Amino acid sequence: MKILLIVLSMLIIYSISAQTETQGATKFKQLYQELPTPSNYRNAAGAPGHEYWQQKADYDMKIEIDDENQQIKGEESITYYNNSPDELNYLWVQLDQNVRSKNSDSYKISTDNVRNKMGYKEIKSRWHNDFDGGFKIEEVTNKKGKKLNYTIVKTMMRIELDEVLKPNENLTFNINWWYNINDGGNYGGRSGYEYFPEEDNYMYHIAQFYPRMCAYNETDGWQNKQFLGRGEFTLSFGDFTVEITVPADHTVGATGVLQNTKEVLSKEQLKRLEESKTSENPVMIINEAEAKEIESKKLKEKKTWVFKAENVRDFGFCSSRKFLWDAQGVAFGERTVMAMSYYPKEGNPLWEKYSTRAIVHTLKVYSRYTFDYPYPTAISTHANFTGMEYPMISFNFGRPRPDGSYSERLKYRMIGVIIHEVGHNYFPMIVNSDERQWTWMDEGLNTFLQYLTECEWERDFPHRRGPAQNIVEYMKGDKKNIVPIMSNSESLLQFGNNAYGKPATALNILRETVMGRELFDYAFKEYANRWKFKHPSPADFFRTMEDASGIDLDWFWRGWFYTTEHVDISIDKVKWFRLNSYDPQNEKMIQKKWDQKNHDAISDIRNNKEKAVKETVMEKYPELKDKYNNRDKYRVTEKEIKEGETFLNKLSDEEKKLIGDKYNYYEVHFSNIGGLVMPIIIEMKYSDGTSEILKLPAEIWKMQTDKISKVFVSKKDLIEIVLDPFLETADTDRNNNYYPAKKEPTKFEMFKRDYKY
C-alpha cells in the first residue's frame, strides 16, 4: 500500500509538472532534438569540421543538337573521386530527363480535374501527351570500354562496379545516350525548345541533359529521392569540358569559358567582345539587324563550340540562330567577369535595355553580402517558358508584346527574375545546399538577397517577396493548407509562399528587427564564406548565424521554420489617462504620417529616408525611369474642425487639465493570439506631435507566451499606441494593433470610400 501511494504521488507530481510547464519553456527550448549532433564533419558552430569531406565528379562530354528532329545526343566520360572514408560497391547516377518518360511517376501522382472550359494545350499536356521523353541509354562502359551492368530505377541509375571503389581512389566510366527535346515553348519545363513558325526556327535552352552523379555525403549517404519535377537537384562539384555541335549559324552560350573563340566567332565579334570587357555599358556582340540576317538563312553545315568550366556543380547551355548577344565586363579586383545576355529579337526592346544591366547590378550587390563572384561569366538568356538557374547561366522569361510595348508589371517581373536566377549562382550553385530536400535553403536565401538587390535597383521597386507585410495573407491562412518551412520539397503546400516568401521574409525580419543589420550581415557573410563550394545543411546555417552574431535564435528558427504558427499580437487594453486630442488638423497630420509609415517597409525607411542606399540604378540612369502619378488624399473640412471644437468646448477645465506635464504610467496589456513569439515594437504617439519607438525583445514572452503586460513611463501625454508601426513582424491582424482601437478599412470599404469621391 505504501509503495502504491509513492507511485501515485510520483504520477501526480509528474502530471502537475507537465501541466505547469510554461509554453515559454517550449517556444524558447533549444533545438537540441531537432538538429543533428555535431561531429568531426560538421561542428557545433555551424562550420565544416576538421574531417569534412565531399565527393568530386569531372565530366568530359561531346554533345550534338539535331535541329531537324529536335533531339540531343551525347557521349560522356565521368571521372568520380571517392573522397569519403567509405568503400563504394556501386554508384548512383541521376537521369532527370526520365521525368518526361511516358511511364514517369510525375504523371501518375499529379491530381487534376475537368473544368467547364479548358484550353487545347492544357487538355493535350494532361491527358493526351504522347511525347516520348526520357533518356535512351545506349551503353555504359568502364575506362577500357568493357560494358558495366546497370539498373535504371525511374529517374536514377545504379552502376555496378567491377571492383570496390576505395577511399581516396577514383574511376572513370562512359555513358552514351540520347533523348527527344521537349517543347518548352508550348508545354513548359525547366529546359527545352521554343519554335518560331514565322521563320521556321528553334531556340534551345538545354539543362538536366546528361546523366549526372548523385550526391553522396555523411548525412544521407547516396541521395536517393526520385525526381518528381519539383524538388530540384543535389550535385557534386567538378570540372567540365564540353564540346557542343550545332548548326554553323547558331550562337551558343554556356556554363564556363569558350575555348575556341577564333573558330566560332568572327573578327568583328571578337573585337566587340574585347571592347565590352572595359565598357561602362553593354556592348552588342550581335545586334538586332545582324541577328535578323542570320535567322533568315538556315545553314546545313555544323560547328562545334568548346567550353571549359572549373569547380561547378552542373552545366547548361543555350543555342539558336536567332540570338542577339550583348556583354559587359564587371571588375572584381584584377579579375573581369563577363556579364552577357542572349535573346531573340522578340525580346526587344526590353532585353537589350535591361538584361545585362540587371546581371551587373546583381553581381555587385550579392558579392557585397556574400563573397566576390568567383566565376568568369554570368549569363542571362531569354527562355520565355521558364525561369531557371545553372552555374554561370540562367534561363529567364519576359517577352514584350509583338509591337514591342510592355507593361510595368512585365518589366519588373523580368528584372526581378533575372536578379533571382543570376543570384542563384551564389545559392545553391556555390553554397551548394540539397535542393531535393531543403528548397528554402536556396530559394529562400536567394529571394531574400533578391529583395535587397531590388531595393538598390529602384526606390519603391514593386517587390513580390521580402517585406513582412507581403507574407501576411499566407501566414494567416487555413493551416490545413500550410506546412512548416522545414518540409521536404515534394511535400510543400503553396510552394512559392513556403519555399520563397516565408523564409525570405523571416531573414528580412531577422536583419531589420531581431538582430539588426550589422550583426545579421556579418553572420550571413560568415555562413556564405564558410560554405562556398561546400554542401551545407539547415543546421549549419542556423548554427552559424548564432555563432557569428552571439545571439540565441533557437526560438526564432523553431517558430518560423518548424511550425505553422503566425504572428498576431494584440493590444488588449491600456490603463492610462489621456484622450484623443480631437484636433482634426493634427489628426490629419498624424493620419498622413501614419499612412506613410504603413506603406513604407522598415527596409525602405532605412534605405531611402536614412540614405543607407546612396544611389540606385534608376537615379544614376534617370533615362530609364518611367513616370508615375500620385494623388494627395488628405484635407480637413470645416465640418471636421467644428466637430473637434465642439467636443473640446464641452470639456470642463478639470478635464482639460488632464493634459499636463506629469509622469504618466501606461500599463499596456498584450496577447499573443497567433502563437508565434516575436519582439514587440510599439510607437508611442504624444499630444505634442512627437513620438518614440520602443522595442521589447522576443524573450519578454519566455515565461508567458499568451498574455503579458508592460508598464511604460513618460512625462508626455499619450494619444495613441501603434503596435508594429513599420509592418516589420508580419502581424496578420492590424485591427488589434491600435490603442485607442481603430478598425483598418478592408479593400472593399476603401473602394466604396474612394468611389464616393
Secondary structure, DSSP 8 states (H G I E B T S, - for coil): -HHHHHHHHHHHHHHHHHHHS-HHHHHT--TTTTS----SSB-TTSSB-TT----EEEEEEEEEEETTTTEEEEEEEEEEEE-SSS-EEEEEEE-GGGGGSTT-HHHHS------SS--HHHHHHHH------S-EEEEEEETTS-B--EEEETTEEEEEEEEEE-TTEEEEEEEEEEEE--BHHHH--SSEEEEETTTTEEEEEE-S-S-EE--EETTTEE------SSS-----BEEEEEEEEEETT-EEEESSEES-HHHHS-HHHHHHHHHHTT-SS-EEEE-HHHHHHHHTS----EEEEEEEEEEES---EEEESS-EEEEEEEEETTEEEEEEEEE-GGGTTHHHHHHHHHHHHHHHHHHHHS----SSEEEEEE-TT--EEETTEEEE-----TTS---HHHHHHHHHHHHHHHHTTTTTTTB---TTT-THHHHHHHHHHHHHHHHTT-TT---SSSSGGGGHHHHTS-GGG---SSS-GGG-SSHIIIIIIHHHHHHHHIIIIIS-HHHHHHHHHHHHHHHTTB---HHHHHHHHHHHHT---HHHHHHHHH---BB-EEEEEEE--------HHHHHHHHHHHHHHHHS-HHHIIIIIS-SS---HHHH-GGG-------------HHHHHHHHHHHHTS-HHHHTTS-SS-EEEEEEEEE-SB----EEEEEEETTS-EEEEEE-GGGGSS-SSEEEEEEEESS-EEEEEESTT--S-BS-GGGSEES------HHHHHHHHHH-
